[in-house]
Amino acid sequence: MSHFWKCIAATVVAGCLQLSNLAAQDTARYKGMTVNLDEVIVEAKRIGFDVNSFIKRVEEDTTFYRAFKNLHIVGFNADNDIRILDKKGETQASLKSITRQHINGRCRNMEVTSQQVTGDFFTRKGNYNYYTAELYGNLFFTNGTVCVDGNGETPENAGGSMARHKAQLKQLIFNPGKPVKGVPIVGGKVAIFDRDVMRFYNFSISAENYVDGTPCYVFTAKAKPDLNRIDRGDVVIDELITWFNKDNFEIVGRKYALSYKTMLFDFNVKMNVQMTKQFGLLIPALVTYNGTWNVPFKKRETAIFTAKFFDFKASE
């Protein structure tokens, strides 16, 4: 489900170990990256934990993005809650529904078992009236019967610039840390492992239990708080925290915040994703989103949504 890029040379810098009553820190170098380690990781490193290999695994992971595509090949129930907010933070349009995705071979279709809509969530023709709602529907809803190819991929029916922009936006949101081809200004600024970008971040590795109690290694990247105005303008990912299962290094959760502002557009998005393992596949169990977008030729859009997935089935 994942693949690795060409191996990147890395060296470990000795002599930077500091111990205190509360924690210990060590320094590792990964293409010039300085990484702070908590006391647990320092001890693990002494008995074989490879810091550079772990960072390489974080950088090259594709399973997180793939997990969302895995929703196309399993059946599930979904609790959908999407709200569009006005300037005062009040709900001006919303959709709350329960849906059931059915799987038959390589094909899927969706049944709406309950739905409540408020405001102008849909146009008079029944289309989505908001970009966030359209993105949500494109990700998690199915219109009619849709089939995947032999590689488990769903062919894009729509062509043109709009389909391309949606694909880029999905990659930006659901594959943070990787450069996004074809996205002007922002595309390369999200590549936090590139030498020119990593200098804007503080990195750390720690050990803690996830919210469900799973023992994890935690990789954190946070924009440095003391960046000057010019450097701050090159930061898109404000925070990226990923929890990896200690036993198998699978992602069990990720939290991240993205923001950027220019004269033409701006956005500020926060997301939290909790994973589950079903039928040997990594699949989202909970996705929360809180974000605002202001793009050319459209009104500013602020929305929050929660998607819960459960009662998974391999086929029906």
C-alpha positions in Angstrom: 0.0 0.0 0.0 3.0 2.3 0.2 6.3 2.8 -1.6 9.6 4.4 -0.9 11.5 7.0 -2.8 15.2 6.8 -3.5 17.1 6.6 -0.2 18.3 9.9 1.2 21.7 10.1 2.9 21.5 11.2 6.6 23.9 11.5 9.4 23.5 11.5 13.2 25.2 14.4 15.0 26.6 13.3 18.4 27.3 15.4 21.4 23.9 17.1 21.5 22.3 15.0 24.1 20.7 16.9 27.0 19.1 15.3 30.0 16.7 16.9 32.5 14.3 15.7 35.2 11.4 16.0 32.8 12.7 14.9 29.4 15.8 14.3 27.3 16.6 15.7 23.9 18.8 14.4 21.2 19.6 15.8 17.8 19.5 14.0 14.5 20.3 15.2 11.1 18.2 14.4 8.0 19.3 16.4 5.1 20.1 19.2 7.5 17.0 18.6 9.7 17.3 19.0 13.5 14.8 16.8 15.4 14.2 16.9 19.1 13.6 13.6 20.8 11.8 13.0 24.1 13.3 10.8 26.8 11.4 7.7 25.7 12.8 8.0 22.1 16.3 8.7 23.4 16.1 5.4 25.3 14.6 3.6 22.3 17.4 5.0 20.1 20.0 3.4 22.4 18.5 -0.1 21.7 18.0 0.3 18.0 15.3 2.9 17.1 16.6 4.5 13.9 15.7 8.2 13.8 16.6 8.7 10.2 14.7 5.6 9.0 11.6 6.8 10.9 11.8 10.3 9.4 12.2 8.7 6.0 9.1 6.6 6.6 7.2 9.7 7.6 8.3 11.6 4.4 7.6 8.8 2.0 4.3 7.6 3.5 1.4 7.3 0.9 -1.0 5.2 3.1 -2.7 8.3 4.6 -3.8 9.6 1.2 -4.6 6.0 0.0 -6.8 5.4 3.1 -9.3 7.9 1.7 -9.4 6.1 -1.6 -10.0 2.8 0.3 -13.4 4.2 1.1 -14.2 3.5 -2.5 -13.8 -0.3 -2.1 -15.6 -1.1 1.1 -19.2 -0.8 2.3 -19.9 1.4 5.3 -22.4 3.6 7.1 -21.6 7.3 7.3 -22.8 10.0 9.6 -22.4 13.3 7.7 -22.7 16.7 9.3 -21.7 19.8 7.1 -22.4 23.4 8.1 -21.7 26.6 6.2 -21.2 29.6 8.5 -21.9 33.2 8.0 -19.7 36.2 9.0 -21.0 35.9 12.6 -20.2 32.3 12.9 -23.8 31.2 12.7 -25.0 28.4 10.5 -26.5 29.7 7.3 -26.8 26.4 5.5 -26.3 22.8 6.5 -26.7 19.1 5.6 -27.0 16.3 8.1 -27.5 12.8 6.8 -26.9 9.1 7.3 -25.8 7.2 4.2 -25.0 3.6 3.4 -22.5 2.7 0.8 -23.1 -0.7 -0.8 -20.3 -2.7 -2.5 -20.9 -5.2 -5.3 -17.6 -6.4 -6.8 -15.7 -3.4 -8.0 -18.8 -1.2 -8.0 -20.4 0.9 -5.3 -23.6 2.9 -4.8 -24.9 5.0 -2.0 -28.3 4.9 -0.2 -29.4 7.9 1.8 -31.3 6.6 4.9 -32.0 10.0 6.4 -31.3 13.6 5.5 -32.0 17.1 6.9 -31.1 20.2 4.9 -31.3 23.9 5.9 -30.7 27.2 4.1 -29.3 27.4 0.6 -27.1 24.3 0.8 -28.3 23.2 -2.6 -29.2 25.3 -5.7 -32.7 25.1 -7.2 -31.3 22.5 -9.6 -30.1 20.4 -6.7 -26.4 21.1 -7.1 -24.1 22.1 -4.3 -24.2 25.8 -3.6 -20.9 25.8 -1.7 -17.4 24.7 -2.7 -16.7 22.9 0.6 -20.0 20.9 0.2 -19.0 20.0 -3.3 -15.6 18.8 -2.2 -17.2 16.7 0.6 -19.7 15.2 -1.8 -16.9 14.4 -4.3 -14.9 12.7 -1.5 -17.6 10.8 0.4 -20.8 10.6 -1.6 -21.6 8.5 -4.7 -24.1 9.5 -7.3 -25.5 6.4 -9.0 -23.2 3.4 -9.5 -19.5 4.0 -9.7 -16.8 1.3 -10.4 -13.1 1.2 -9.8 -10.5 -0.1 -12.2 -8.1 -3.0 -11.6 -5.9 -0.9 -9.4 -8.7 0.2 -7.2 -8.8 3.7 -8.6 -12.0 5.5 -9.5 -11.8 7.2 -13.0 -12.6 10.9 -13.0 -15.7 11.4 -15.0 -15.3 15.2 -15.2 -12.5 16.7 -17.2 -11.2 20.2 -17.6 -9.7 22.7 -15.1 -12.4 22.2 -12.4 -11.6 18.5 -12.1 -7.9 19.3 -12.0 -8.4 21.9 -9.3 -10.4 19.5 -7.2 -7.8 16.8 -7.5 -5.1 19.3 -6.5 -7.1 20.6 -3.5 -7.8 17.0 -2.3 -4.0 16.3 -2.5 -3.2 19.5 -0.6 -5.7 18.6 2.2 -5.3 14.9 2.4 -1.6 14.5 1.6 0.1 17.2 3.6 3.8 17.5 3.4 4.1 16.5 -0.2 4.5 19.1 -3.1 1.4 19.6 -5.2 2.1 19.8 -8.9 0.4 22.4 -10.9 -0.6 24.6 -7.9 1.0 28.0 -8.3 2.7 29.7 -5.3 1.5 27.1 -2.8 2.5 23.8 -4.4 6.2 23.7 -3.3 5.7 25.4 0.0 4.0 22.4 1.5 7.0 20.1 1.0 8.3 20.4 4.5 11.0 17.8 4.0 12.7 19.8 1.3 15.9 21.6 2.4 14.5 25.1 1.5 11.3 24.5 3.4 12.4 22.5 6.5 14.3 25.5 7.9 11.0 27.1 8.8 10.0 24.3 11.1 10.7 22.7 14.5 10.6 18.9 14.3 10.2 16.4 17.1 9.6 12.7 17.8 7.9 11.6 21.0 6.1 8.6 22.4 2.6 8.7 23.7 -0.7 6.9 23.6 -3.3 7.9 21.0 -6.8 8.8 22.0 -7.9 5.2 21.7 -5.0 4.0 23.9 -2.7 2.7 21.1 1.0 3.2 22.0 2.5 5.4 19.3 5.5 7.2 18.0 4.5 10.8 17.3 6.1 13.0 14.6 5.5 16.7 14.9 6.3 19.5 12.6 5.4 23.1 13.7 6.3 26.4 12.1 8.9 28.2 14.1 7.1 30.9 16.2 9.9 33.5 15.6 9.9 33.6 11.8 10.2 37.1 10.2 7.4 38.4 8.0 9.1 37.3 4.8 9.9 33.8 5.9 6.4 33.4 7.4 5.1 34.1 3.9 6.7 30.9 2.7 4.8 28.7 5.3 1.7 26.9 4.4 1.6 24.0 6.9 1.4 25.6 10.3 1.3 22.2 12.2 1.5 18.6 11.2 1.2 15.9 13.9 1.1 12.2 13.0 0.6 9.2 15.3 2.3 5.9 14.2 1.4 2.6 15.9 4.5 1.4 17.7 3.9 -2.2 16.6 3.6 -1.8 12.9 4.3 1.9 12.2 0.8 2.3 10.6 -0.8 5.8 10.9 -3.6 5.8 13.5 -4.2 9.5 13.5 -3.2 12.9 12.1 -3.9 16.5 13.0 -2.8 19.4 10.8 -3.4 23.1 10.1 -2.8 24.8 6.8 -3.0 28.5 6.1 -1.8 31.0 3.5 -2.7 34.5 2.4 -2.0 36.6 -0.7 -3.8 39.5 -2.4 -5.6 37.1 -4.6 -6.7 34.3 -2.2 -6.3 33.0 1.3 -7.3 30.0 3.3 -7.0 28.7 6.9 -7.9 25.0 7.4 -7.7 22.7 10.4 -8.3 19.0 10.2 -8.2 15.9 12.4 -8.3 12.3 11.1 -8.6 9.1 13.1 -8.0 5.8 11.3 -9.2 2.3 11.6 -8.1 -1.0 10.2 -10.7 -3.0 8.3 -10.1 -6.1 6.1 -6.4 -5.3 6.1 -7.0 -1.8 4.8 -6.3 1.5 6.5 -9.6 3.5 6.4 -10.7 6.8 8.0 -13.1 6.4 10.9 -13.5 10.1 11.8 -12.7 13.2 9.8 -13.2 16.7 11.2 -12.7 19.9 9.3 -12.8 23.6 10.2 -11.8 26.0 7.4 -12.3 29.2 5.5 -11.5 29.8 1.9 -11.4 33.0 -0.2 -10.7 32.4 -3.8 -11.1 34.6 -6.9 -14.7 35.0 -8.3 -16.3 33.4 -5.2 -17.5 34.7 -1.9 -15.5 33.8 1.2 -16.6 30.4 2.5 -16.3 29.2 6.0 -17.4 25.7 6.9 -17.1 22.9 9.4 -17.8 19.3 8.9 -17.7 15.9 10.7 -17.7 12.6 8.9 -18.0 9.4 10.9 -17.6 6.0 9.2 -18.7 2.7 10.8 -20.3 -0.7 10.2 -17.8 -1.6 7.4 -18.4 -4.5 5.1 -16.1 -6.0 2.4 -19.1 -6.7 0.0 -22.8 -7.1 0.1 
